[in-house]
Amino acid sequence: MELRVATMGDVPVLNALIADSARALSVGFYNSAQIEALITHVFGVDTQLIADGTYYLIVDDAERPAAAGGWSARRTLYGGDQAKSGEDNRLNPGSDAARIRAFFVNPRYARRGLGRQLYNECESAARAARFTKLELMATLPGEPLYAALGFSAVDRTSVRLPGGVDVPLVQMERPI
């Protein structure tokens, strides 16, 4: 499989991957109302990451999306374009943690190391940008992956989405 930097032309494919991944891999962690609320109001492509060249796509041999994820040197901790408001200022590598953002895996390729491959690419790029710490907001299905990658939970929180849907999330961090 090939890992490459995502482009704006990939956005429709990425949004489909994100929805498919969330619906299949969140079962048992979130109920259907929570999953659909996340897909509608939180999950989706943050095109700033694509513009910055920090969002990656792994495609299979037939050029179908297998996984996507990225990192950011900007303030936004999580969420796609539909969840953003205001400016997304740059972080200071000397004092701020880079963000790990929006990891999603095609359900047919789950648990085959693609999340770890994306993470390794992100960590290497963040380190090259002089960051010494990473931070993320994990969904409950993502928490085990991030824990296996050395992240520690620093806060368990819940976000209230439109329709009164509460969704638990876990803020995590690790040094690099």
C-alpha positions as CSV (number, residue, x, y, z in Angstrom):
1,M,0.0,0.0,0.0
2,E,1.1,3.5,-0.7
3,L,1.1,6.4,1.8
4,R,1.0,9.8,0.2
5,V,0.0,13.4,1.1
6,A,-3.7,14.0,0.6
7,T,-4.9,16.5,-1.9
8,M,-8.0,18.7,-2.2
9,G,-9.1,16.3,-5.0
10,D,-9.2,13.5,-2.3
11,V,-11.8,15.3,-0.1
12,P,-14.9,13.4,-1.3
13,V,-13.1,10.0,-1.0
14,L,-11.8,11.0,2.4
15,N,-15.2,12.0,3.7
16,A,-16.7,8.7,2.5
17,L,-13.8,6.8,4.2
18,I,-14.4,8.7,7.4
19,A,-18.1,7.9,7.5
20,D,-17.6,4.3,6.6
21,S,-14.9,3.9,9.3
22,A,-16.9,5.6,12.0
23,R,-20.1,3.6,11.3
24,A,-18.3,0.2,11.3
25,L,-15.5,0.7,13.9
26,S,-17.4,2.7,16.5
27,V,-20.0,0.0,17.1
28,G,-19.8,-1.2,20.7
29,F,-18.2,2.1,21.8
30,Y,-20.9,4.6,20.8
31,N,-24.6,4.1,20.0
32,S,-26.0,4.9,16.6
33,A,-27.2,8.4,17.6
34,Q,-23.7,9.3,18.8
35,I,-22.1,7.9,15.7
36,E,-24.3,9.8,13.3
37,A,-24.0,13.0,15.3
38,L,-20.2,12.7,15.2
39,I,-20.3,12.1,11.4
40,T,-22.6,15.1,10.9
41,H,-21.1,17.6,13.3
42,V,-17.5,16.6,14.1
43,F,-15.9,14.1,11.7
44,G,-14.9,15.1,8.3
45,V,-11.9,16.5,6.5
46,D,-10.2,19.6,7.9
47,T,-9.0,21.1,4.6
48,Q,-6.5,23.2,6.5
49,L,-4.5,20.0,7.1
50,I,-4.6,19.3,3.4
51,A,-3.5,22.8,2.5
52,D,-0.6,22.5,5.0
53,G,0.5,19.2,3.5
54,T,0.0,17.4,6.9
55,Y,-2.8,15.0,6.1
56,Y,-2.0,11.6,4.6
57,L,-3.9,8.9,2.7
58,I,-3.0,5.3,2.4
59,V,-4.4,3.6,-0.8
60,D,-4.5,-0.1,-1.6
61,D,-3.2,-1.6,-4.8
62,A,-6.4,-0.7,-6.6
63,E,-6.0,3.0,-5.5
64,R,-8.9,2.7,-3.0
65,P,-8.6,4.5,0.3
66,A,-7.4,2.2,3.1
67,A,-6.7,4.8,5.8
68,A,-6.1,8.5,6.4
69,G,-4.8,10.6,9.2
70,G,-2.5,13.5,9.9
71,W,-1.0,16.0,12.2
72,S,-1.2,19.7,12.6
73,A,0.9,22.7,13.8
74,R,-2.4,24.6,14.3
75,R,-4.6,25.2,17.4
76,T,-7.6,23.1,16.4
77,L,-7.5,19.9,18.4
78,Y,-10.2,17.9,16.5
79,G,-13.0,18.2,14.0
80,G,-13.6,18.7,10.3
81,D,-14.4,21.9,8.5
82,Q,-18.0,21.8,9.7
83,A,-16.8,21.9,13.3
84,K,-14.4,24.9,13.0
85,S,-15.0,28.5,13.7
86,G,-12.6,31.4,13.8
87,E,-8.9,31.5,13.0
88,D,-6.7,28.4,13.3
89,N,-3.5,29.9,14.4
90,R,-0.1,28.3,14.2
91,L,1.4,26.6,17.3
92,N,4.8,27.4,18.7
93,P,7.0,24.2,18.6
94,G,8.9,25.5,21.6
95,S,5.9,25.6,23.9
96,D,2.9,23.9,22.3
97,A,2.1,20.3,21.4
98,A,1.5,19.4,17.8
99,R,-1.8,17.8,17.1
100,I,-2.5,14.3,15.9
101,R,-5.7,14.5,13.8
102,A,-8.4,12.5,12.2
103,F,-7.2,8.9,11.9
104,F,-9.7,6.7,10.1
105,V,-9.3,3.2,8.7
106,N,-11.4,1.5,6.1
107,P,-13.1,-1.3,8.0
108,R,-11.8,-4.0,5.7
109,Y,-8.2,-2.9,6.6
110,A,-8.7,-2.5,10.3
111,R,-6.1,-3.9,12.7
112,R,-3.4,-4.3,10.1
113,G,-1.0,-1.6,11.3
114,L,-2.2,1.3,9.1
115,G,-2.9,3.5,12.1
116,R,0.6,2.9,13.3
117,Q,2.1,3.6,9.9
118,L,0.2,6.9,9.7
119,Y,1.3,7.8,13.3
120,N,5.0,7.1,12.4
121,E,4.7,9.5,9.4
122,C,3.1,12.1,11.6
123,E,5.5,11.8,14.5
124,S,8.5,12.1,12.1
125,A,7.1,15.2,10.4
126,A,6.2,16.9,13.8
127,R,9.7,16.1,15.1
128,A,11.2,17.6,12.0
129,A,9.1,20.7,12.6
130,R,10.8,20.9,16.1
131,F,7.8,19.8,18.2
132,T,8.6,17.8,21.3
133,K,5.1,16.8,22.4
134,L,2.0,15.5,20.7
135,E,-1.6,16.0,21.8
136,L,-4.9,14.6,20.5
137,M,-8.6,14.1,21.2
138,A,-9.4,10.4,20.9
139,T,-12.7,8.8,20.4
140,L,-13.4,5.7,22.5
141,P,-12.6,3.3,19.6
142,G,-9.3,5.2,18.9
143,E,-8.1,5.3,22.5
144,P,-6.6,1.7,22.5
145,L,-4.5,2.5,19.4
146,Y,-3.2,5.7,20.9
147,A,-2.5,4.1,24.3
148,A,-0.5,1.4,22.4
149,L,1.5,4.2,20.7
150,G,2.5,5.6,24.0
151,F,-0.1,8.3,24.6
152,S,-1.5,8.9,28.1
153,A,-5.0,10.1,28.9
154,V,-4.9,13.5,30.5
155,D,-8.7,14.3,30.5
156,R,-11.9,12.4,30.0
157,T,-14.6,14.7,28.7
158,S,-17.8,14.8,26.8
159,V,-19.0,17.0,24.0
160,R,-22.7,17.9,23.6
161,L,-23.7,17.8,19.9
162,P,-26.8,19.2,18.3
163,G,-29.9,17.2,19.3
164,G,-28.7,16.8,22.8
165,V,-26.3,14.0,22.0
166,D,-23.4,13.6,24.4
167,V,-20.3,11.9,23.2
168,P,-17.4,10.9,25.5
169,L,-13.9,11.7,24.3
170,V,-10.4,11.3,25.7
171,Q,-7.7,14.0,25.5
172,M,-4.3,12.3,25.3
173,E,-0.7,13.4,25.0
174,R,2.9,12.0,24.7
175,P,6.4,13.3,24.3
176,I,8.3,12.7,21.1
